[in-house]
Amino acid sequence: MAMVVSQHTDEVIYQKKAYTKTSIASLTKLMTAMVIIDSGLDLKEKVVISKEDIDRLKWTGSRLTFGTKLTRLELLSVALMASDNRAASALSRSYPAGKKAFVRAMNIKALQLGMHNSFFADPTGLDKRNISTARDLVRMTKAAYQYPLIRDLSTNPNGNVKVGKRKKSIGFSNTNSLVRKGQWDIGLSKTGFIREAGRCLVMQTVINNEPVIIVLLDSFGKYTRVADAKRIKTWMEKEKKINKVTNLQNSTKQPS
């Protein structure tokens, strides 16, 4: 399942099963970030990581130990860049009326964005009931791109936070290798993975001087989603060269 569109015109450049519903894993965290920012909550206010943030669905780990105090801004950074699940969970708990109200706000936001084939059950993406389509995720990615903070945090190659009384520095890396290597012009990025969703990737990037949104879902292998993105880029660059040559040939033809 995939979709590539022009960011400015919404013209579909490529699509495959773009309207098929599927689990979306940590792509969910883009919606989590938008809801937190929309809430107007103080991003400098500290939130404590607690046992409520334990992943009891997939039992994934985290380097954020219980009792860690981080600002919402730091939690957003770790959630978007390193896809940390405890960070996303803690953010949702800090929402007025708690996590359930936060998830309701996520689904309201989805409807506002026209994501009528999407549903959110939790803020991390660990719940397989978080579903969407490639078409809907294009809408979500375009919306998330309108938030400068999300653009900045999701495209940081590396970062760190200081925890504990001794302010020990813990480093995190971006889950998208294309961001880490810095070879692409990427304006927004988010990866995702759970078994039910496969390897997922959404990006805003520039190809042939054209801003595009790329959505890749349910890739099988660990490196497949990145390889697919590279193939799309190569294909688009090749198509531009072919079209350029064809237009040049047509313009130089003499009338008979």
Sequence and secondary structure as in RCSB ss.txt:
>XXXX:A:sequence
MAMVVSQHTDEVIYQKKAYTKTSIASLTKLMTAMVIIDSGLDLKEKVVISKEDIDRLKWTGSRLTFGTKLTRLEL
LSVALMASDNRAASALSRSYPAGKKAFVRAMNIKALQLGMHNSFFADPTGLDKRNISTARDLVRMTKAAYQYPLI
RDLSTNPNGNVKVGKRKKSIGFSNTNSLVRKGQWDIGLSKTGFIREAGRCLVMQTVINNEPVIIVLLDSFGKYTR
VADAKRIKTWMEKEKKINKVTNLQNSTKQPS
>XXXX:A:secstr
 EEEEETTT  EEEEESTT  EE GGGHHHHHHHHHHHHT  TTSEEE  GGG   SS    SS TT EEEHHHH
HHHHHHS  HHHHHHHHHTSTTHHHHHHHHHHHHHHHTT TT B S SSS STT EE HHHHHHHHHHHTT HHH
HHHHT SEEEEEETTTTEEEEEE S HHHHHT S EEEEEEEEETTTEEEEEEEEEETTEEEEEEEEEE STTHH
HHHHHHHHHHHHHHHHHHHHHHHHHHH    
